[in-house]
Amino acid sequence: MKKLIIAAIAITTTVFANAQTGTETAKAPKTEVTDATNPDRVKIKLEELPAAVRKSLTEDAFQGWTAKNAYIVKNKTEKTYYEVELWNAKSELNVVKFNEDGTVIK
């Protein structure tokens, strides 16, 4: 009888431990915040920018500017492009649009 009780406690403990571990290690959902004024504009993490866009941001043209926010813009009339908010030491904002290949859109 003692063995049965010990086995039941061991099984119960294992089940609860696995249940708690499962909730702690669950991945958080991807956070996409849609701009209320432009539903085609979705906030993304800087790491989610295409490699070509990230490379363009390291070029001399953007020296002294720090990327703070990035957005992907998908709409029916234009190609997909990326908007990056850049800030400098004087707290000036510069929003730059990029094609997927890293080319700046005028």
RONU-723751 format. One line per field, with one value per residue: residue number from 0; y, x, z of N, C-alpha, C, O in turn. Coordinates in pm, 1 decimal. Last residue first. Example, Ala and Ser with C-alpha at 12.3 -4.5 7.8 and 13.67 -1.06 7.14 Angstrom:
! residues 2
num <- c(1 0)
n.yy <- c(-225.0 -569.0)
n.xx <- c(1285.0 1319.0)
n.zz <- c(708.0 780.0)
ca.yy <- c(-106.0 -450.0)
ca.xx <- c(1367.0 1230.0)
ca.zz <- c(714.0 780.0)
c.yy <- c(3.0 -330.0)
c.xx <- c(1290.0 1320.0)
c.zz <- c(787.0 780.0)
o.yy <- c(113.8 -331.9)
o.xx <- c(1340.9 1423.6)
o.zz <- c(803.9 846.5)
***
This chain:
! residues 106
num <- c(105 104 103 102 101 100 99 98 97 96 95 94 93 92 91 90 89 88 87 86 85 84 83 82 81 80 79 78 77 76 75 74 73 72 71 70 69 68 67 66 65 64 63 62 61 60 59 58 57 56 55 54 53 52 51 50 49 48 47 46 45 44 43 42 41 40 39 38 37 36 35 34 33 32 31 30 29 28 27 26 25 24 23 22 21 20 19 18 17 16 15 14 13 12 11 10 9 8 7 6 5 4 3 2 1 0)
n.yy <- c(5721.9 5449.7 5285.7 4935.5 4684.6 4515.7 4601.2 4960.5 5190.5 5517.4 5681.7 5955.3 6103.6 6333.1 6444.7 6449.5 6486.8 6238.5 6097.3 5821.3 5676.7 5434.9 5290.5 5097.0 4899.2 4763.7 4596.8 4808.6 4937.5 4866.5 4720.1 4713.4 4698.6 4783.7 4737.9 4935.5 5004.3 5227.5 5315.2 5353.9 5646.8 5824.7 5836.9 5736.6 5696.0 5703.6 5488.5 5198.7 5056.2 5035.6 4837.5 4612.5 4610.9 4561.4 4304.8 4150.5 4291.6 4310.4 4186.8 4340.5 4535.4 4409.7 4608.0 4734.2 4784.1 4935.7 4923.2 5094.9 5383.9 5461.4 5253.7 5020.5 4721.5 4535.1 4220.5 3994.7 3651.4 3511.9 3345.0 2998.5 2837.3 2789.0 2798.8 2594.1 2368.0 2371.8 2305.5 2043.7 1911.6 1924.5 1776.3 1521.9 1471.0 1457.1 1230.7 1033.4 1042.7 971.1 710.0 588.8 610.2 445.4 201.6 157.8 123.0 -119.0)
n.xx <- c(1215.9 1340.3 1650.6 1690.9 1660.7 1483.7 1234.7 1271.6 1211.9 1189.4 1246.8 1207.1 1368.4 1370.9 1605.7 1765.1 2026.5 2120.0 1839.0 1642.9 1422.2 1197.8 1134.0 920.9 921.1 675.4 513.9 381.9 41.6 -225.5 -268.9 3.5 202.7 479.2 627.1 841.5 1035.1 1217.9 1488.1 1814.4 1999.0 2256.5 2521.4 2488.3 2350.4 2533.4 2708.4 2514.6 2342.4 2108.3 2167.4 2140.8 1865.0 1787.2 1890.6 1751.7 1434.6 1346.8 1343.1 1485.2 1302.3 967.1 695.8 369.9 218.4 -9.7 -264.7 -414.7 -345.6 -434.3 -351.7 -113.7 -87.6 162.7 242.7 433.4 387.7 339.6 599.4 625.8 651.8 776.9 575.8 403.8 565.7 616.1 362.8 338.6 552.2 467.7 229.9 337.2 507.4 322.4 175.8 375.2 438.3 193.5 169.5 393.0 316.7 90.9 210.4 378.6 197.2 81.5)
n.zz <- c(-5266.6 -5097.1 -5100.9 -5114.5 -5007.3 -5128.3 -5049.7 -5015.2 -4746.3 -4613.7 -4308.3 -4107.7 -3849.5 -3580.9 -3344.1 -3118.5 -3168.3 -3241.4 -3429.4 -3537.9 -3773.5 -3856.6 -4164.0 -4356.8 -4648.3 -4879.2 -5141.9 -5401.8 -5405.1 -5380.5 -5147.6 -4910.2 -4639.2 -4468.7 -4160.5 -3958.2 -3667.7 -3455.6 -3440.7 -3553.6 -3537.2 -3704.5 -3756.9 -4092.1 -4324.9 -4528.6 -4483.9 -4375.4 -4221.7 -4361.4 -4546.2 -4382.5 -4339.0 -4603.3 -4643.6 -4456.7 -4360.9 -4012.9 -3772.1 -3597.6 -3530.3 -3543.2 -3677.8 -3730.3 -4039.0 -4241.5 -4325.0 -4168.8 -4045.7 -3800.9 -3636.8 -3714.5 -3537.7 -3412.0 -3329.6 -3174.6 -3161.4 -2832.7 -2658.9 -2608.7 -2294.3 -2060.6 -1869.2 -1933.4 -1895.5 -1623.2 -1523.4 -1623.9 -1502.8 -1235.0 -1242.3 -1312.2 -1095.4 -884.0 -964.5 -950.0 -676.6 -562.0 -659.9 -538.9 -271.3 -276.2 -345.7 -131.1 75.9 0.0)
ca.yy <- c(5869.7 5497.1 5391.0 5062.3 4781.6 4498.6 4479.3 4841.8 5101.4 5403.0 5641.5 5831.4 6089.2 6211.7 6469.9 6403.6 6608.3 6287.6 6137.6 5936.2 5699.3 5562.5 5285.0 5229.2 4908.3 4838.1 4598.6 4695.0 4949.7 4947.1 4660.4 4755.8 4615.8 4842.2 4682.4 4898.1 4961.5 5152.0 5290.4 5300.2 5519.1 5798.8 5933.4 5753.3 5689.7 5795.9 5624.2 5277.6 5069.4 5122.7 4977.0 4647.8 4627.1 4687.8 4414.2 4170.5 4211.5 4377.2 4128.5 4216.4 4572.1 4426.8 4485.4 4746.9 4697.1 4958.9 4848.9 4951.9 5315.2 5553.1 5278.8 5164.3 4788.1 4644.3 4307.1 4117.2 3761.2 3535.3 3455.0 3118.6 2864.9 2785.7 2891.6 2731.1 2395.3 2393.9 2435.4 2144.6 1927.7 1986.0 1918.3 1586.1 1479.7 1558.4 1360.6 1061.8 1066.3 1102.8 809.4 595.1 677.5 586.7 257.5 172.3 238.5 0.0)
ca.xx <- c(1203.1 1231.8 1568.7 1695.5 1740.1 1625.5 1286.1 1222.8 1301.4 1120.2 1300.5 1142.0 1376.7 1315.1 1533.6 1626.5 1948.5 2154.5 1979.3 1659.8 1559.2 1209.9 1218.8 946.5 950.3 795.7 547.9 459.6 186.8 -184.8 -305.7 -128.0 150.4 358.8 609.9 706.8 1025.3 1096.9 1409.5 1681.8 1970.4 2114.0 2468.4 2577.4 2273.0 2420.0 2746.3 2593.1 2480.2 2108.4 2158.4 2272.5 1955.2 1749.1 1933.6 1896.0 1518.1 1371.8 1258.3 1547.2 1411.8 1093.7 774.2 497.6 228.3 120.6 -167.7 -421.2 -307.9 -458.2 -495.0 -136.0 -132.3 73.6 225.0 359.5 452.9 297.2 505.0 668.5 571.4 859.0 687.3 354.7 507.3 726.0 420.2 238.2 549.5 594.8 226.8 236.6 560.8 427.4 109.5 308.4 541.4 250.8 67.6 384.8 438.5 77.0 104.7 435.9 286.8 0.0)
ca.zz <- c(-5257.5 -5182.5 -5041.6 -5187.3 -4933.4 -5164.0 -4989.1 -5084.5 -4819.5 -4673.4 -4438.3 -4149.3 -3994.4 -3640.4 -3468.0 -3106.4 -3142.3 -3108.2 -3411.6 -3449.9 -3730.3 -3786.2 -4045.3 -4302.7 -4506.4 -4844.8 -5000.4 -5355.0 -5412.0 -5495.6 -5276.3 -4957.7 -4748.2 -4527.7 -4294.7 -4000.9 -3807.4 -3488.7 -3319.4 -3584.8 -3471.5 -3686.7 -3661.2 -3977.0 -4201.0 -4535.9 -4443.1 -4471.1 -4170.9 -4243.8 -4591.3 -4436.7 -4223.9 -4539.2 -4731.1 -4440.6 -4450.8 -4140.1 -3875.4 -3643.2 -3620.2 -3472.4 -3667.6 -3659.7 -3922.7 -4177.9 -4405.1 -4137.8 -4169.4 -3911.6 -3651.1 -3702.5 -3658.6 -3377.7 -3445.8 -3149.6 -3232.4 -2970.7 -2664.2 -2679.1 -2413.0 -2180.0 -1859.7 -1943.1 -2026.5 -1715.3 -1494.8 -1658.2 -1648.4 -1275.1 -1208.9 -1397.1 -1230.8 -883.3 -950.8 -1078.3 -777.6 -533.5 -694.0 -684.7 -317.6 -240.1 -429.1 -265.3 78.6 0.0)
c.yy <- c(5909.0 5647.8 5436.0 5162.5 4915.5 4601.0 4458.1 4720.0 4996.8 5323.5 5517.5 5799.9 5954.6 6216.2 6335.3 6441.3 6577.8 6413.0 6192.2 5968.7 5826.7 5572.3 5425.7 5212.3 5052.9 4847.9 4679.6 4708.1 4819.2 4957.6 4736.9 4705.7 4672.1 4757.8 4737.3 4832.7 4915.1 5116.4 5202.2 5266.8 5476.3 5659.8 5916.9 5861.8 5695.8 5800.8 5721.9 5420.3 5154.3 5142.6 5074.3 4794.1 4668.6 4713.6 4550.6 4287.6 4246.7 4285.9 4200.2 4149.6 4447.4 4461.8 4515.4 4609.9 4710.0 4881.0 4856.5 4866.4 5164.9 5490.0 5370.7 5191.1 4933.9 4717.0 4412.2 4203.3 3887.3 3654.5 3476.0 3222.8 2995.2 2812.6 2898.1 2831.7 2538.0 2430.6 2468.0 2284.4 2034.8 2009.0 1989.0 1736.7 1553.0 1578.6 1473.8 1200.0 1104.2 1138.0 951.0 701.6 691.7 666.2 408.0 237.5 264.3 126.2)
c.xx <- c(1060.8 1219.3 1465.7 1602.4 1753.2 1716.2 1433.9 1282.2 1221.6 1219.4 1225.8 1187.2 1313.2 1329.6 1490.8 1542.4 1799.4 2076.0 1999.4 1807.7 1564.8 1351.6 1227.3 1028.7 976.1 807.4 675.1 481.2 253.1 -34.0 -250.4 -148.3 14.9 320.1 477.5 714.7 883.1 1098.7 1288.2 1609.9 1828.1 2096.1 2319.7 2521.0 2361.5 2340.5 2629.1 2614.2 2567.3 2247.9 2164.9 2273.8 2095.4 1840.6 1900.5 1945.2 1665.8 1454.9 1273.1 1469.0 1479.6 1201.4 899.3 564.9 367.0 125.2 -27.8 -324.3 -305.5 -424.9 -526.0 -284.1 -159.8 38.5 121.9 358.9 368.6 370.1 463.6 558.1 617.5 779.9 767.6 468.4 459.6 672.8 532.6 293.3 449.8 598.5 354.4 232.1 464.4 484.7 212.6 243.7 479.5 355.6 121.2 284.4 436.6 197.9 88.9 335.4 344.8 86.4)
c.zz <- c(-5232.4 -5159.7 -5143.3 -5118.6 -4999.4 -5095.9 -5018.2 -5013.8 -4895.6 -4757.6 -4484.7 -4291.3 -4028.5 -3791.6 -3526.3 -3227.5 -3127.2 -3070.0 -3270.8 -3440.5 -3645.4 -3731.4 -3986.3 -4175.2 -4469.0 -4693.9 -4980.9 -5204.7 -5371.3 -5512.7 -5396.1 -5099.5 -4786.5 -4648.4 -4346.2 -4138.0 -3835.6 -3636.3 -3346.4 -3454.7 -3504.6 -3625.7 -3635.2 -3885.2 -4076.5 -4404.9 -4440.4 -4420.7 -4261.7 -4185.1 -4474.1 -4481.4 -4270.1 -4419.5 -4669.8 -4524.1 -4433.2 -4230.3 -4010.4 -3756.8 -3676.8 -3574.5 -3585.5 -3651.1 -3860.1 -4046.5 -4344.8 -4219.5 -4143.1 -4046.7 -3768.8 -3729.5 -3627.8 -3506.1 -3407.7 -3274.9 -3214.1 -3030.1 -2809.3 -2675.3 -2475.8 -2307.2 -1988.5 -1938.6 -2039.9 -1852.9 -1590.6 -1634.8 -1691.1 -1426.0 -1251.7 -1369.8 -1323.6 -1022.5 -954.8 -1074.5 -911.1 -638.8 -671.2 -728.6 -468.9 -289.6 -402.2 -358.7 -59.7 0.0)
o.yy <- c(6027.8 5694.0 5457.8 5128.9 5003.2 4604.6 4390.3 4733.8 4949.8 5380.6 5424.8 5880.1 5850.7 6319.5 6237.2 6466.8 6669.2 6442.2 6192.3 5879.1 5926.5 5487.9 5522.2 5129.9 5124.3 4810.2 4665.7 4816.6 4730.8 4984.0 4678.3 4655.3 4677.5 4747.4 4736.9 4868.2 4862.6 5187.9 5111.7 5198.0 5552.5 5566.7 5988.1 5967.0 5663.8 5899.0 5813.2 5466.1 5179.9 5235.5 5183.3 4865.9 4750.0 4825.5 4644.9 4362.3 4360.0 4210.0 4155.2 4065.8 4448.3 4422.6 4631.3 4509.3 4698.0 4907.2 4789.6 4749.5 5112.4 5537.5 5359.3 5154.2 4966.5 4768.3 4380.0 4252.2 3885.9 3746.8 3459.3 3191.6 3091.9 2810.7 3003.7 2939.0 2597.8 2516.5 2582.1 2373.2 2109.0 2114.3 2102.2 1816.3 1636.3 1692.3 1574.9 1277.1 1196.5 1252.0 1040.4 775.6 796.2 776.0 487.3 320.2 379.4 224.3)
o.xx <- c(1030.5 1213.1 1497.4 1489.6 1820.9 1836.1 1502.8 1369.7 1117.9 1300.3 1201.7 1168.8 1360.8 1306.0 1565.0 1422.6 1717.1 2060.7 1906.5 1892.0 1500.1 1395.6 1259.3 996.5 1045.6 716.0 770.9 468.4 189.5 13.8 -230.5 -55.6 -76.9 394.5 376.8 798.8 814.3 1155.7 1258.9 1664.9 1733.2 2169.5 2263.0 2477.8 2315.6 2271.5 2626.6 2547.2 2683.1 2269.7 2220.9 2370.8 2160.9 1888.2 1978.4 2032.6 1699.7 1537.9 1217.8 1523.0 1526.1 1192.9 932.9 500.5 468.6 47.5 63.5 -303.4 -203.2 -471.0 -632.2 -335.3 -221.9 126.7 7.6 462.8 247.4 409.3 545.6 439.6 645.3 836.2 821.4 458.3 473.1 730.0 543.4 272.9 475.7 643.1 349.2 230.6 506.0 508.1 191.5 255.4 526.2 360.6 96.8 310.2 474.8 183.1 75.3 372.5 358.8 54.0)
o.zz <- c(-5221.8 -5045.8 -5260.2 -5082.5 -4945.7 -5123.5 -4942.0 -4928.3 -4848.7 -4830.8 -4407.3 -4382.9 -3982.7 -3854.3 -3521.5 -3215.3 -3123.4 -2951.4 -3190.1 -3443.3 -3676.8 -3653.3 -4055.6 -4089.6 -4541.3 -4620.6 -5057.0 -5148.0 -5313.9 -5623.0 -5502.6 -5162.9 -4704.7 -4746.0 -4275.4 -4220.5 -3748.0 -3718.8 -3268.3 -3368.7 -3486.0 -3659.0 -3552.4 -3932.4 -3966.8 -4377.7 -4357.9 -4328.2 -4228.8 -4107.3 -4486.6 -4456.9 -4205.0 -4400.8 -4683.6 -4480.1 -4398.7 -4180.2 -4110.8 -3828.9 -3790.8 -3690.8 -3561.3 -3621.2 -3928.7 -3954.7 -4393.1 -4187.3 -4099.2 -4150.5 -3829.9 -3835.2 -3526.6 -3575.0 -3375.3 -3319.3 -3235.6 -2958.7 -2899.6 -2686.9 -2405.0 -2416.7 -2021.9 -1998.2 -2146.6 -1920.0 -1635.5 -1717.6 -1785.9 -1471.7 -1299.9 -1463.7 -1404.1 -1063.5 -1021.9 -1169.7 -977.8 -685.0 -752.1 -823.5 -521.6 -343.2 -495.4 -442.1 -101.0 -66.9)
***
